[in-house]
Amino acid sequence: MKIKPIKTKKDYEAALKKIDKLFNAKPNTEAGDLLEVIVTLVEAYEQKHFKITPAKPPKGNKV
């Protein structure tokens, strides 16, 4: 797999498939390093495109 930024949904889905294939890669191997890089790219894409807002407690409930 060519390493490049994840810019589209298609890129994102391809990266997720590659993660599935590499999931059990041993650390400090070529496959393990590739997995680590792809996961980092996916995390950056998700932070940008799938923002999670903090939950607000329901009104009237006292803790």
C-alpha positions in Angstrom: 0.0 0.0 0.0 1.2 3.4 -0.9 1.3 5.7 2.2 -0.6 8.9 1.6 -3.0 11.2 3.4 -6.6 10.0 3.7 -8.6 12.6 1.9 -11.8 10.8 0.8 -14.3 8.3 2.1 -12.9 5.8 -0.4 -9.3 6.4 0.9 -10.7 6.0 4.5 -12.5 2.7 3.7 -9.3 1.3 1.9 -7.3 2.2 5.0 -9.7 0.4 7.3 -9.5 -2.7 5.1 -5.7 -2.6 5.3 -5.9 -2.3 9.1 -8.1 -5.4 9.2 -5.4 -7.3 7.2 -2.6 -6.1 9.4 -4.4 -6.2 12.8 -2.3 -9.1 14.2 1.0 -7.7 12.9 3.8 -8.0 15.5 5.3 -4.7 16.8 8.7 -3.6 15.4 8.2 -5.4 12.1 7.6 -3.9 8.7 3.9 -4.9 8.9 3.6 -3.6 12.5 5.2 -0.3 11.5 2.8 0.0 8.5 -0.2 -0.7 10.8 0.9 2.0 13.2 1.2 4.6 10.4 -2.2 3.7 8.9 -3.9 3.8 12.3 -2.4 7.3 12.9 -3.7 8.5 9.5 -7.2 7.0 10.2 -7.3 8.7 13.6 -6.5 12.1 12.0 -9.2 11.6 9.4 -11.8 10.6 12.0 -11.0 13.5 14.2 -11.5 15.9 11.3 -14.6 14.3 9.8 -16.4 12.6 12.7 -16.3 15.1 15.5 -17.9 14.0 18.8 -19.4 16.7 20.9 -19.5 16.3 24.6 -22.8 15.0 26.0 -24.9 17.4 28.0 -26.7 16.1 31.1 -30.5 16.2 31.0 -32.1 19.3 32.5 -33.6 18.9 36.0 -31.4 16.0 37.1 -29.3 16.7 40.1 -26.3 14.6 40.9 
